[in-house]
Amino acid sequence: MAWSLLLRGGSVVDGSGAPARRADVAVERDRIAAVAPSLSGPADRVIDATGKVVAPGFIDMHSHSDLFYFACPSAESKVRQGVTTEVVGMCSFSQAPLRADQREIIRGWAGGIGASLDLRWETFAQYLDALRAVKPTVNVAHFVGHGALRIAAMGFEARPALADDLKGMQRLLGEAMDAGAFGFSTGLVYAPSAYSNTDELIALAKSMAARGGYYFSHIRGESSMLLDSINEAIRIGEESGVGVQISHVKASGKENWPKIDAALRLFETARARGVDVLGDVYPYNAGSTKLDNMMPAWAHDGGIAKLLERLADRATRRRIVEECLIDGERWGTVSQGGIGFDQVFIATCRRRELEGLHLAQIARQAGLAPAEVLMNLLLEEKCTVGMVSFSQSIENVAKVLAHPALMIGSDSIPLYEGEGDRPGKPHPRTYGTFPRVLGEYARERRIFSLETAVHKMTGMAAGRIGLRERGLVQPGYFADLTVFDPATVKDESTYPEPHRYPTGIPYVVVNGTLVVDDSRMHARGTGRILTRA
């Protein structure tokens, strides 16, 4: 019997952190059949991998692609980076569960970053069935969003959960995990997740502990509240007995950059006393989110419709400005810290002429104060604007990337496919996260070895959430593989010109099928909806 695929002569970096070794890798159907110094015998396809690295397919530990699979199941902008698995349902956002009467609320809440949501389902199981039917090219490990649980159980209300509300959320969480969710995520800077207290989150986490669920958190504050917010996440894990993942670890706002060392020490001291806490990071000093996240949490009470009403009210706008404007020049949020209007760029907007411009530029063109332009834009575009904001220290990014408790998560939002002009000025992480780690940080800056870089993006990530037989180049494991040139692999995406695929990643295999062949998309629909080990 012939092998399906034989990768010959490559340097195998197997994802465990072990040193690279020269070996051939044989694939039979959807599994790795053999890894040995020299393999012979017939194969349907033989690829000469001489001078290339053969690694496990990369696992994106934090992505928002689930909001885009239905429109872009090929996930080409992610697959071309070497990604074969995505962990989604992050930052409290997921498209299920929902009640039939809440579809418009969910569209405004989760669809405000460029996604067009179908929402034919109600339960998480129905949603996963619909996702299977569209056949994403990547494997998908799905969490359920705390925001979705809260909206389904108690609406979009700025209040603590009552006993019946909590029981409703616990029931919905249990149903989601029975359907295949790996746990739940919070986005504690995003309404309605922001309206929860710590006790609510501990109770939810406890309810899934016996099922082996994980708690992934965009913490309550990444700027002035950074240390207290990390401690809150650690407390949730410690008191509930579940594993905690702190998402996209950072210190936002220049005044908060010195806190990063203390933040990393919190991981170390908690782990030393037995708390299962890890985190992820993206290799950029800019973030990206919905522009309406620059509004205070109370302004979101009731959902997007209520926020738009408040933005149309002059008195409420004055209150927002009084609360958020700093020294007449910067804007302050719990997520960003103090940030200048020239550091906030429009990423996606129905008015494409604004994409790539920062708020200060738009304000000068309009002859208005930047705060007024910000609120006008949200009102006019009905909060469907995405932003990129530069709030972090590039030195801190390298420090966090190098930390042994941190793996790689792109935090990317949209998906794209094909060549030529595509809408928006998305964050370059949409196209370049994983090649950037390999090229910029492993090869050029040498903050860690190539083997460590690959481990953070493969074996470490798979082990974190118990992905069965994935994340390593090992016989019997699923054949998720990435072949890259360690001398040339590079992210080509930039902030002004983001729609560029990386170079140096000629082959990607998902479940035994060659989906990128000679740096071109070759096949689609190869991914699977994964379940817990």
N, C-alpha and C positions, 0 to 999 in steps of 0.2 A: 504493500500500500504506500502510495506517495504521500509525503507531507504536503500540507496546504501551502506552507510558506517556510522558506529557509533563509535566515539572516546570517550571512557567512562573513567571518573575519573581523567582526566588530569588537569593541572594548565594552564589555558588559559591566555596567554600574547597576547593581541589582536592587537598589532601593533600601538595603539594610544598613547602609553606612560603611559596609566593608569595602576594601580597596578594589579598584577596577581590575578586571582580568580579561584576557583575550579569550573569547569563546564564540562558538556558533550557537544559534538559537533556532530550534525547530518548532513550528506551530502545526497542530493537527486540529482541524475544525476550530473550536473556540478556546482551546487550551494550549499552553506551552507543553510540548511533548518531550523536549530534551534540551539541555544546556551542557555543552561539552567543548573541550578544546578543539575538536575536529569532528564534524558530522558529515557523513556521506549518504548517498542514497537519493532516489528520485524525489522531486518536489514540484508542485504545480507552478511555483514561482520561487526563484532564487534571487536574492538581493545581495549585492556586494557591499558590505558595511565597513570595509577597510577604511580606517581613519575616522570612523564615526563611533559614537557612543550608542549602545543599545540599552535603554533604560525602561523601567515601568512607565506606563502612561501616567501623566501628571494628574493629581487629584486636587481640584480647587476646593479648599476647605471653607470658602465663604463666597457665595455667588447669588446674584438675583436673576439668573437666567430663567428661572421658573416663570417669571412674568412675561417671557418672550418665546418660549418653546413653541407655543401654538402658532405664532406668526413666522417663526424661523427655526423649524425643527432641525435643520442641518447644523446649527450652532457653529458655523464655519469660523467665525472670528475667535472662537474658543478652541476648536479642534486644531486649527492651524498653529496654535501655540504648543501643541503636544498634549493637550488636556483630553483625557478619556473619561473622567468622572467628575461630576460637580456635586457639591453639597449645597443645597438650596433651601428656601423657606426661611431666610435669615431676617434678622432685625425686626421681628414681630410680624413680617408680611408673609401671608400665604393666601392663595385664592380659595381655600376651603379650610374649615367648614363655613357655611353661610346659610342664612334663612332666605327663603324665596323672596321675601319682601325687602331684603337688604342689598339687592344686586346693585342698585345705583349708588348706595353708600360705599360699597366695596370698590366700584369702578372709580369713584372719586378719590378714595383713600389709597388703593394699591395701583391704580392706573395713572396716577399723576406724574409718572416719570417716563411717559412715552409708550406705555403698554396699552394695547387694545384688548380688553379682557372679554372672554366669551361668557363664562360663568353659567354654563348649562347645568351644573351640578348643585348639590347641597352638601352632601357628606364628603369627608376626606377620601373615603373609598371610591365614591363615584368620580371624584376629581382625578385620582390616580389612574382609574380605568381610562378616562378621557386622555390623560397624558400618555399612557401606553399606546393608545390608538394613533396618536400623531407621530410616534416612533422617533424620538430625538436620536441624534447620532451619538451623543454621549450617554454614559451611564448616569443615573440620577439617584442620589441619596437625599431624601426629602425630610425636612423638619416641618412641623406645623407652627404657624406664627401665633404668638400670644395675642397680638392685636386681633387676629381673626377669631380666636377663641373668645376674647372679651366682647367683640361686637356681636357674635352669634348668641352669647349667653346673656348680655345685659345692655346691648346697644352701644352707641358712641357717646358715652357719658363720662364727664369729669367728676367721678366720685369713687370712693372705695367700694370694693366688692362686698356685698352682703353674703350671708351664709348660703342662700339659695343660688346666688350668682356663682359663688365658688364651686358649689356642687355641679352646676351646669357646665362650667369650664372643665372640671375634672372629668366629667362624663365624656365631653367632646374630645378631650385630650386622650382618654383611654381608647375611644373609638378610632381616633387618628393613628394611634400606635398599633392597634390591632390591624389596621389597614396597611401599615408599613412605615409610618413616621418613626424617625430615629429619636425623637424627643421634641422639645419646643424651644423656640427662640424668643428673645425679647429685643425690642428696640426702645429703650427707656428714655430716649429723647423724642420719640414719635408718639403722638396721640393715636389710639387710646392707651397703648402700653405704658405711656408716661404717667397715667393716672393711677397705676397700681402702687401698692406699698410692698415692703419686703415680705411681710407675713403672707400676703397673697401668693407671692412667687415661691416661697418655701413650701406652702401647702400644695401648690401645683406640682412642684418638683418631687415632693414626698409621694404624691399619688402615682407617679410613674417609676419610682425607684425599683419596685419589684419587677418591672418589665425591662429594666436595663436602659432606661431613657437617659438622654444627655440634655443639659441645659446650656444653650449657646446664647451669649448676651452681647448686644451692643449696649454697653453700660450706661448708667444714668447721666454721666457727664464725663467728657474727655478733655475738659479744660480745667477750670478752677476746682471742680468737684472730682478730679481724676482719682485721687487716692481713696477717698471715701467710697467712690463708685466701684473700684476694684474690690475693696473690702466687702461691699455689699454682695457682689457676685460670689466671692469666696465664702461668705457666711451662708448664702443660699445652698451652695454645694455641701458645705460642712454639716449643716443642720438637716439636710434632706438625704444625704448619702449618695448623691448623683455626681457624675463627672461634669465639670464646668469648663466651658471654652469661652474665653474673653476675646471678643471679635476685634479685628483690626486695631491692635494695641497702638496707642499714640498719645502724645501730649499736644493738644491743640492750643494755638494762641502763643505768641512769643513769650509772654509773661509766664507761661506754664512749662516751657521747654525744659527748665532745670529739674522738673519733677520726674523725668523719665527714669532716672536711676532708682529713686525710691519706689516707683511703680514696679519695676522689674524685681526689686527686692521683695515686694509683697508676694509675687509668685514663688520665689525661692523659700521664704519662711513658711508659707502655707504648705508647699509641697513637702518641706522638711518635717512637718507635723502630720503628714499623711493625707492632706487634702488633694483630691484629683483635679488639679486646675492647670490648664494649658491655654494657649492662645494662638492667634494667627495675625499676620501682618501683610500688607501689600508694599511693594518696593518703590513707593513714590511719596513725595512730601505734599501732595495735593489729594484731597478727597473729592467725592462727588455724591450728591444726594438731590432731593427735591428742593427747589428754591423756597417753597412754603415752609420748610423746616427752619427758616430764619425768623418765622413768627413764634411768639411765646406759646407755650403749651396750652394755656387757658384759652387762647384765641381759636383753637381747634375743637373745642368742646361742641359736640353734636355733628362733627364731620365737615367736609368741604363746603357744603351748602351754607352752613352757619358761619364758617370762616369768611366766605365771600360776602355775606351780609355784614360782618364786622368791618371788612376792608372797605365797604361802601359807606360806612358811617364815620363822619369826620371826627367825632369825639373819641371813638374807639381808636382811630388811627393816631390821634394825638397821644393817647395812653400808650400805644405800642411804641411810638417814637420815644416818649419819655422813659420807658422801661429799657429800651434796647440801644438807643444811640449813645455813644461814648465820645465825649469831648467834641461833639459835632462832626466827627470825621470817621469813626469806626462804628461797627455794629457788633453787639455782644449777644452770644447765644451759649447755652450750656454745651452744645456740641462743638462749636468752632472756637470759643473764647472770643476775645476782641479781634476783629478782622476788618481790614480796610476794604472799602468798596472797590478799590482797584485790584483786589485779590479774589474777587468773586466773578467768575466768567459764566456766561450763558452757554450751556452745553446742548440742550435740546429745547426747541420752541417752535410753535407753529409759524412764527415770524422768523423765517430762516435768516433774514438779514441781520438779526441780533446775535446769532450763534457765533461764538468766539469773541464777542465783545464783553468787557467788564462793566459792572454797574456804573462806575465813575464815568466811563466813556459815554454810555447811553444817557446819563444824566446831563453831561455837557451838551450833547446833541439836542436834548429836549429843553435845555434851559431850566431844569428843575433840580431840587435837592435829591441826592441819591436815595434817601429813605422814601421819598415820594415816588420816585421811579420804581423802586422795588415793589411797593404796595400796588401801584398802578398796574405794573406788569402782571402781578399775581391775579389781580381782579380782571384785567382784560383777557388774560389767557386761561382763566378759570383754574388756576393752580396746576397747569400742565407743563411747567417749566422745570428743566433739570439744570443743575449748576455744577461747576468745578471750582473748588476753593483751595487756596494755598495757605494753610494754617500751621504746617509742621516744619520741623527742623530736619534738613537732609542728613545731618550728622546723627540725629536720633533715629532716623529710619534705618541706617546701617547698624546701629547699636541693637535695635530691637530685632532686626533680621537675624543677627548673629546669635541671639540668645537661644540656648538649647531647649527652652520650653515653648518656643514659637515655631509654627509651621507657616505655610504660605496660603493665603486666601486673597483672591483678586478684589473682592467686593465690587466686581463689575456689574453693570446694570443691563444695558441692551445687548442684543445679539445682531450680527450682520452677516450677510453672505454675498458672494459674487465679487466682481471687480467694478471699477469705475466709481462714479459719484454716488455717495450714499448720504442720507440726511444726517444732520447733527454734527456737533463737535464733541463727541463723547470723550471721557477720560481715556488717555492712552492705555490704561490697564485693561481696557476692553480687548485690545489686540496684543499687548506686549508683556503682561505680568511675568509669565514663566520664562520666556527667553531673556527678559531683563535680569532675573535672578541669576541665570546661568552666565550671561555675558557681562553685565555690568558689575555684579557683586561677587561672583565666584572667579571669573577669569581676570577681570581688570582690577577690581579693588581687593580681591583675595581676602575677603572677610571670613570666608570659610572655604573648605575644599569642595571640589566638584562632587565628591561622594556625599558630603554633608548636605550640599544644596539639593541633590536628587533625593536624598533621604527625607528632607523636610517636605518635599513635594510628592512623595510616594509612600514608602513604607511607614513613616511616622504618621502620616495622615490616615492611611488605611487602618493602622492599629488603633488610632484614636477612637474611631467609632465602630470598630469591629467589622470592617468589610471582609467578607469571607473570600479567601484565596485571591486577593487582589493586592497590588502595591509592591510586589516583588517579582523579579525575573527568576522564576523557580518552576521546575517541572510540576505539572498538575494545577498550576495557577491559571486563572483566566488570561488569555493572550491580549492584554492591554499593554501596548508597547509604543515607545517613542524613540525614533532614531534621529540623532542630531550631531552636528559637527561642532565639537567643543572649541575649535579655533575661530569659528565664524558665526556661531549662533548669536542673534542680535534682535532686539526689539526695534522696529523701524517706525513705530507709531510715535507721533509728537503731539503736543497740545495744539499747535496751529493746523497740523495735517495728521489727524488721528487715524484715518481709514487706510492703514498700511499694514499688511500682513508681515510677520517676522521673516527673517532669513535664517538659513542654517538648520531647518527642521524638515528634511525631505520626506520622511515616512512616519505615519501614525497608524497604529493598528488598534481597533476596538473589537473586543470579543472575537478575535481571530480574523477579522476582515480588514483589509488594507483600505483605509478611508482617505489618507493623504498619500499620494503616490507621485514622487518626483516634485514635491511641493505644490501639488494641485489636488483639489478635492476629487476623490475617485468614487466614493460610495457614501451612502447616507442610510439613516434608519437603523443603525447597528447597536444603539444603546439599549440598556435595560433599566427598569425601575428596581433598585436594589433594596434588600431587606437586611435587618440586623442579624448578626451571627448568632 
